[in-house]
Amino acid sequence: MPSRIFRSMRKAPFIVAAVIATVFAIGLSLFTAGLAPALVHAGSSTVRTPDVPALPKPPSNDDALLARGKFLVASRTIADPWFQETVVLLVGYNAAAGATGLIINRPTTVPLAEMLPSVPGLKKRSDVVYYGGPVESQQMLMLIRSDEKLEESENVFVNVYISMSRNTLERMIGAHKTQKQLRVYGGYAGWLPGQLNREVSHGDWYIVNADADFIFEKKSSDIWRELLRRSSAIEVLRHDKDERSSS
């Protein structure tokens, strides 16, 4: 069954998803910020599209920019099929422990009710599972938009929380929270200490402040292009400013 999720994944050009079939399950413990990833993706900095001119690189002080609650916007040079044309929400970042994130713009066509038939109320809903990343695909995580602090959850930024609690999912479903307030992801992305910093310094990722509307409101197929345009414009302006300062 899980392989169907990845086959149905909305793919960027040239992506061929190939994963080991596993069974998704809801965890009962919190996915805490700064958690060191058990597995790490192949590293987008090692797979780039040849002969594609890169935009101005982000500033070298990426440690000051990387933080929980930031979006990583994939540059056009990334050819890694797991991360091409993706936007990742950083849900945990620690320079000494590594980074973890969720890809927010890869919905599947698999109904959440099909994955979790025992959760009351899901059969009446149209929620689908989102592909969160290639690490621990058996793990399911939720992003929740709420103006109130949620039990068994961790704040990511402003009014967005992350949770792995089945109890929390059932409460959200029981409270009739819509897809504009709740998204469920299978797997996540992970980086070892220093790995993400190197990828950012190589120009693989742009960093922008996270915006809940991009997670819960925007059409998934539009998210990467819109944020890439925004990121590229910021970097060009910053590059021009640095050029003027050094002249």
C-alpha positions as MATLAB code, in Angstrom:
seq = 'MPSRIFRSMRKAPFIVAAVIATVFAIGLSLFTAGLAPALVHAGSSTVRTPDVPALPKPPSNDDALLARGKFLVASRTIADPWFQETVVLLVGYNAAAGATGLIINRPTTVPLAEMLPSVPGLKKRSDVVYYGGPVESQQMLMLIRSDEKLEESENVFVNVYISMSRNTLERMIGAHKTQKQLRVYGGYAGWLPGQLNREVSHGDWYIVNADADFIFEKKSSDIWRELLRRSSAIEVLRHDKDERSSS';
ca = [
       0.000    0.000    0.000;
       2.611    2.648    0.863;
       4.261    2.201   -2.530;
       1.027    3.460   -4.054;
       1.531    6.708   -2.164;
       4.882    7.324   -3.774;
       3.711    6.251   -7.222;
       0.896    8.766   -6.954;
       3.175   11.533   -5.711;
       2.918   14.745   -7.701;
       6.374   14.722   -9.279;
       8.707   17.432  -10.489;
      10.169   16.875  -13.960;
      12.405   13.778  -14.312;
      11.431   12.395  -10.885;
      11.085    8.650  -10.558;
      10.056    7.705   -7.024;
      11.427    4.356   -5.854;
      11.094    3.473   -2.186;
      10.857    0.409    0.022;
       7.216   -0.322    0.816;
       6.486    0.262    4.490;
       3.392    0.654    6.600;
       2.591    4.179    7.799;
       1.820    4.453   11.501;
       1.014    7.314   13.850;
       3.575    7.700   16.624;
       2.614    8.609   20.174;
       5.650   10.693   21.125;
       6.502   14.255   20.222;
       8.722   15.053   17.270;
      10.861   17.531   19.184;
      12.752   20.428   17.665;
      16.396   19.732   16.992;
      15.958   15.958   16.879;
      18.983   14.339   15.257;
      17.780   12.407   12.199;
      18.145    8.656   12.283;
      18.760    8.607    8.533;
      19.887   11.304    6.158;
      19.021   11.942    2.524;
      21.643   11.565   -0.148;
      22.497   15.242   -0.100;
      21.201   17.553   -2.780;
      24.587   19.238   -3.023;
      25.950   16.088   -4.676;
      23.315   16.005   -7.441;
      22.974   19.136   -9.536;
      21.653   19.853  -12.982;
      24.650   20.410  -15.270;
      25.060   23.592  -17.293;
      22.299   25.444  -15.458;
      23.505   28.915  -14.499;
      23.128   29.459  -10.764;
      21.623   32.586   -9.299;
      23.697   34.595   -6.821;
      24.569   32.410   -3.855;
      22.985   33.109   -0.472;
      25.202   34.906    2.058;
      27.769   32.765    3.854;
      26.339   33.409    7.317;
      23.655   30.757    6.801;
      23.928   29.684   10.456;
      22.192   32.940   11.320;
      19.437   32.223    8.805;
      18.793   28.520    9.308;
      16.262   27.960   12.067;
      13.049   26.178   12.889;
      10.187   27.911   11.121;
      12.098   28.687    7.913;
      11.301   27.542    4.382;
      14.045   25.965    2.294;
      13.310   26.674   -1.361;
      15.121   24.364   -3.776;
      17.221   26.152   -6.379;
      16.974   25.224  -10.055;
      20.343   23.465   -9.836;
      19.055   20.628   -7.649;
      18.574   17.473   -9.698;
      18.132   15.104   -6.752;
      14.722   13.505   -7.484;
      13.730   13.639   -3.825;
      14.135   17.404   -3.615;
      13.819   18.855   -7.090;
      11.335   21.752   -7.108;
      10.482   21.320   -3.440;
       9.847   23.613   -0.505;
      10.833   22.262    2.904;
       9.618   23.594    6.230;
      12.376   23.295    8.830;
      10.756   21.836   11.942;
      14.030   21.331   13.804;
      17.478   22.870   13.470;
      20.505   22.609   15.720;
      24.014   23.266   14.454;
      25.352   20.439   16.611;
      22.553   17.915   16.024;
      21.468   18.487   12.428;
      18.212   19.525   10.807;
      14.817   18.025   10.091;
      12.077   19.256    7.786;
       8.883   18.431    5.922;
       8.385   18.839    2.177;
       5.146   20.820    1.940;
       4.369   20.719   -1.795;
       4.166   16.996   -2.610;
       0.587   15.764   -2.114;
      -0.267   12.195   -3.054;
      -3.626   10.934   -4.274;
      -3.928    8.430   -1.437;
      -6.739    9.207    1.015;
      -5.716    9.519    4.639;
      -8.712    7.370    5.540;
      -7.208    4.522    3.515;
      -4.005    4.673    5.548;
      -5.722    5.058    8.911;
      -9.066    3.275    8.641;
      -9.399    2.954   12.432;
      -9.468    6.732   13.052;
     -13.086    7.817   13.555;
     -14.432   10.383   11.117;
     -11.756   10.098    8.435;
     -13.976    8.220    5.979;
     -16.170   11.294    5.680;
     -13.228   13.529    4.779;
     -11.202   14.109    1.613;
      -7.772   14.500    3.261;
      -4.826   12.965    1.410;
      -1.381   11.988    2.659;
       1.486   14.343    1.760;
       4.999   13.125    1.012;
       7.132   14.652    3.760;
      10.542   13.287    2.782;
      12.613   10.148    2.196;
      13.602    9.500    5.821;
      11.578    7.045    7.935;
       8.697    6.765    5.502;
       6.874    4.593    8.059;
       6.492    7.655   10.290;
       3.532    9.984    9.998;
       3.636   13.611   11.161;
       1.043   16.357   11.264;
       1.203   20.095   10.752;
      -1.654   21.881   12.463;
      -2.735   25.507   12.206;
      -4.156   26.637   15.537;
      -4.475   29.883   17.470;
      -4.330   27.902   20.720;
      -1.506   25.807   22.199;
      -2.105   22.146   21.429;
      -1.385   19.227   23.723;
       1.130   16.645   22.506;
       2.484   19.068   19.937;
       5.441   21.395   19.400;
       5.244   24.938   18.058;
       7.141   25.428   14.781;
       6.338   29.074   14.098;
       3.572   31.518   15.009;
       0.376   29.407   14.962;
       1.706   26.261   13.266;
       2.391   23.145   15.349;
       3.835   19.709   14.639;
       2.652   16.498   16.269;
       2.944   12.718   15.995;
       0.100   12.005   18.403;
      -2.825    9.868   17.337;
      -4.849   11.470   20.121;
      -4.197   14.892   18.619;
      -5.238   13.696   15.168;
      -8.482   12.283   16.546;
      -9.190   15.539   18.393;
      -8.609   17.543   15.221;
     -10.917   15.286   13.219;
     -13.541   15.383   15.977;
     -13.394   19.175   15.999;
     -14.009   19.164   12.216;
     -10.720   20.854   11.383;
     -10.411   21.236    7.617;
      -7.430   20.709    5.304;
      -6.799   24.441    5.739;
      -5.927   23.626    9.346;
      -4.469   20.106    9.202;
      -1.977   18.315    6.929;
      -0.570   14.805    7.429;
       2.836   13.792    6.024;
       4.563   10.465    5.526;
       8.319   10.621    6.205;
      10.566   13.638    6.592;
      13.859   15.113    5.388;
      16.980   14.997    7.528;
      20.497   16.440    7.467;
      23.563   15.620    9.545;
      25.371   18.430   11.394;
      26.911   20.806    8.872;
      25.339   19.120    5.842;
      22.530   21.605    5.286;
      24.900   24.520    5.881;
      27.139   23.242    3.082;
      24.197   22.835    0.727;
      23.045   26.382    1.453;
      26.542   27.787    0.930;
      26.703   25.900   -2.406;
      23.533   27.662   -3.521;
      21.278   24.593   -3.389;
      18.679   26.217   -1.148;
      17.222   29.644   -0.567;
      15.993   30.488    2.921;
      12.828   32.493    3.553;
      10.551   32.956    6.548;
       7.780   30.357    6.652;
       4.227   31.416    5.878;
       1.262   29.301    7.001;
      -0.744   30.262    3.911;
       1.771   28.430    1.700;
       1.285   25.270    3.769;
      -2.482   25.295    4.147;
      -3.922   27.595    1.485;
      -1.790   27.696   -1.657;
      -2.132   25.226   -4.502;
       0.752   22.766   -4.158;
       1.797   23.074   -7.798;
       2.251   26.855   -7.391;
       4.209   26.930   -4.117;
       7.746   26.276   -5.383;
       7.554   28.645   -8.353;
       6.105   31.492   -6.299;
       8.647   31.144   -3.504;
      11.506   30.697   -5.965;
      10.617   33.980   -7.660;
      10.463   35.687   -4.295;
      13.740   34.148   -3.122;
      15.543   34.900   -6.373;
      14.469   38.541   -6.293;
      15.714   38.919   -2.714;
      19.072   37.331   -3.536;
      19.572   39.463   -6.662;
      18.870   42.632   -4.685;
      21.221   41.494   -1.925;
      23.902   40.621   -4.473;
      23.586   44.030   -6.126;
      23.800   45.731   -2.739;
      26.956   43.784   -1.865;
      28.471   44.684   -5.245;
      27.831   48.379   -4.672;
      29.256   48.173   -1.151;
      32.465   46.550   -2.341;
      33.020   48.958   -5.254;
];
